[in-house]
Amino acid sequence: MKKFIVALMFAGISSVAMAAVVPCAPIDVLLLNPDGCTVNNLLFSNFALTSAPGSFGNTGPMYFAEITVAGGNVLFDLNPNQGTSAGAQRARFTFSVSGLDPATLIIGASSQNGGSPSTSIRQVVCTGSIDLLTGTCSGTLLQDVTNSGGTATPTSSFAGVSSVNVWRDTITPQNTVITGASFDFQATPEPVAFVLMGTGLCALALVRSRRRNKI
């Protein structure tokens, strides 16, 4: 019985610890590879930033400027560091989002472009792989929106899924700039890790109660 209780405690505490090992923070996103980072009950991983053919160089870095959590909603304010007077720039930013446990489902996404009016950001959210050049989704297409500078797409809701891939095509014509943009993902609350933690704490209380009864 004692071994079983200890196992429950270890599982609960370990699950919570694993979920908080690499928290997302303001940083160049490529430095978060290969494991990605966690916010709330979501894992963000597989970050990649690629300049499109013909684009003027020195695009990026893609930088997390601020991260806001409200309930099951996780909002990332980005600085793509994109734009130059020397030529047009175009970059594709891709990443994956997944729940930290089977009970976590992603149920919505939004996109925003805070750049110059003639810039654009196209965001594709897909359950399968996404073609890096075209943004074509091989699975279920959950979102495909384009925002010109100064516009935003409110959260688009969809049936809950355990993981998604995201493709963002960011274009800055010559003499324009994007230093502010964002995306957010909404997920179901109450990850299993918290349930396991509660189980571990209950088991600890049970052990202490048994010890008191023996004295």
C-alpha positions in Angstrom: 0.0 0.0 0.0 2.8 2.4 0.9 4.6 1.7 -2.4 1.4 2.4 -4.3 0.9 5.7 -2.5 4.5 6.8 -3.0 4.1 5.9 -6.7 1.0 8.2 -7.0 2.9 11.0 -5.3 5.9 10.7 -7.6 3.6 10.6 -10.7 1.7 13.7 -9.6 4.8 15.7 -8.7 6.9 14.6 -11.6 4.1 15.4 -14.1 3.9 19.0 -12.8 7.7 19.3 -12.8 7.9 18.1 -16.4 5.3 20.6 -17.5 7.3 23.5 -16.0 10.8 22.4 -17.0 11.1 24.8 -20.0 8.7 27.8 -19.6 8.3 30.1 -22.6 9.9 33.5 -22.0 10.9 36.6 -24.1 13.7 35.2 -26.2 14.7 34.4 -29.8 12.4 31.4 -30.5 15.1 29.4 -32.3 17.0 29.2 -29.0 14.1 27.1 -27.6 14.8 24.2 -29.9 14.8 21.2 -29.8 12.4 20.8 -26.9 10.3 23.9 -27.3 8.7 25.6 -24.3 5.5 25.4 -22.2 2.9 27.9 -21.2 -0.1 26.9 -19.1 -1.0 23.5 -20.4 0.4 23.8 -23.9 3.7 22.9 -25.5 5.1 25.1 -28.3 7.9 23.4 -30.3 9.6 22.8 -33.7 10.3 26.5 -34.3 11.7 27.4 -37.7 12.3 30.7 -39.5 13.1 30.6 -43.2 13.7 33.5 -45.6 11.7 33.1 -48.8 13.7 32.9 -52.1 14.4 36.4 -53.5 13.9 38.0 -50.1 16.4 40.6 -49.0 18.6 39.1 -46.3 18.9 39.6 -42.5 15.4 38.6 -41.6 14.7 38.0 -37.9 15.3 37.0 -35.3 11.8 36.0 -34.4 11.4 37.2 -30.8 8.8 36.5 -28.1 8.4 40.0 -26.6 5.6 39.2 -24.1 3.4 36.3 -23.1 0.0 36.7 -21.6 -2.1 33.9 -20.0 -5.8 34.3 -19.3 -7.6 31.1 -18.4 -7.0 28.6 -21.2 -5.9 31.4 -23.5 -2.1 31.9 -24.3 -1.2 35.1 -26.2 2.3 35.7 -27.7 3.3 39.2 -28.6 6.0 38.8 -31.3 8.7 41.0 -32.8 9.6 39.5 -36.2 12.3 42.1 -36.7 11.4 42.4 -40.3 11.8 45.3 -42.7 14.5 47.3 -44.4 15.0 50.2 -46.8 17.3 48.0 -48.9 14.7 45.7 -50.2 11.5 43.6 -49.6 11.7 40.8 -47.0 9.6 37.7 -46.8 9.9 34.9 -44.2 8.0 31.8 -43.2 7.7 31.0 -39.5 6.5 27.6 -38.5 5.9 25.8 -35.2 3.8 23.2 -33.5 1.3 23.4 -30.6 0.2 20.4 -28.5 -1.4 19.7 -25.2 0.7 18.5 -22.3 -1.7 15.7 -21.6 -4.6 13.8 -23.4 -7.2 16.0 -21.7 -5.9 19.2 -23.2 -7.6 20.2 -26.5 -6.8 23.2 -28.6 -10.1 24.9 -29.5 -9.2 28.3 -31.1 -6.5 30.6 -32.6 -6.1 34.2 -33.6 -3.6 36.4 -35.5 -2.6 40.0 -35.5 -0.3 42.3 -37.6 0.9 45.5 -36.0 3.2 46.4 -38.9 3.0 49.1 -41.6 -0.3 49.1 -43.6 1.2 47.5 -46.7 2.7 44.5 -44.9 0.9 41.2 -44.5 0.9 38.1 -42.3 -0.9 35.0 -43.4 -1.5 32.3 -40.7 -2.4 28.7 -41.5 -3.4 26.3 -38.7 -3.6 22.7 -39.6 -3.9 19.2 -38.0 -1.4 17.8 -40.5 1.8 18.9 -42.1 2.0 22.3 -44.0 3.9 22.9 -47.2 6.7 25.3 -46.4 6.4 27.2 -49.7 2.7 27.4 -50.3 1.0 26.9 -46.9 -1.0 24.0 -48.2 -2.4 21.9 -45.3 -2.2 18.1 -45.6 -4.7 17.5 -42.8 -7.8 19.3 -41.5 -7.5 23.1 -42.2 -8.6 24.9 -39.0 -7.7 28.5 -39.9 -6.3 30.4 -42.9 -6.3 34.2 -42.4 -4.3 37.1 -43.8 -3.8 40.3 -41.9 -2.5 43.5 -43.4 -0.7 45.9 -41.1 -2.8 47.3 -38.3 -5.5 44.5 -38.5 -6.3 41.5 -36.4 -8.4 38.3 -36.7 -10.3 37.5 -33.5 -10.1 34.0 -32.1 -11.5 31.5 -34.5 -13.1 28.6 -32.7 -12.9 25.0 -34.0 -13.5 21.5 -32.7 -10.9 20.5 -30.1 -7.7 18.8 -31.3 -4.7 17.6 -29.3 -2.1 19.2 -31.6 -1.7 21.6 -34.6 1.0 22.9 -36.9 1.2 26.6 -37.7 2.6 28.4 -40.7 3.0 32.2 -40.8 4.0 33.9 -44.1 5.3 37.4 -43.2 5.8 40.0 -46.0 7.4 43.4 -45.7 7.8 45.5 -48.9 10.7 47.8 -49.1 10.6 50.7 -46.6 8.0 49.0 -44.5 8.4 47.2 -41.2 6.8 44.6 -38.8 8.2 44.8 -35.3 4.9 44.0 -33.6 2.6 41.0 -34.3 0.9 38.3 -32.2 -0.9 35.0 -32.2 -2.8 33.2 -29.5 -4.2 29.7 -28.9 -7.1 28.8 -26.7 -7.2 25.4 -24.9 -9.4 23.5 -22.6 -8.5 24.2 -18.9 -7.6 21.9 -16.1 -4.8 19.7 -17.5 -4.4 16.2 -16.1 -1.1 17.2 -14.4 -3.1 19.2 -11.8 -5.3 16.2 -11.2 -2.2 14.0 -10.6 -0.7 16.7 -8.3 -3.9 16.7 -6.3 -3.7 12.9 -6.1 -0.2 13.1 -4.9 -1.1 15.6 -2.2 -4.0 13.5 -1.1 -1.7 10.5 -0.9 0.7 12.5 1.2 -2.1 13.4 3.6 -3.1 9.8 3.8 0.4 8.7 4.7 0.6 11.3 7.4 -2.8 10.3 8.8 -1.8 6.6 9.0 1.4 7.6 10.8 -0.6 9.6 13.4 -3.0 6.7 13.9 0.0 4.4 14.7 1.4 6.7 17.4 
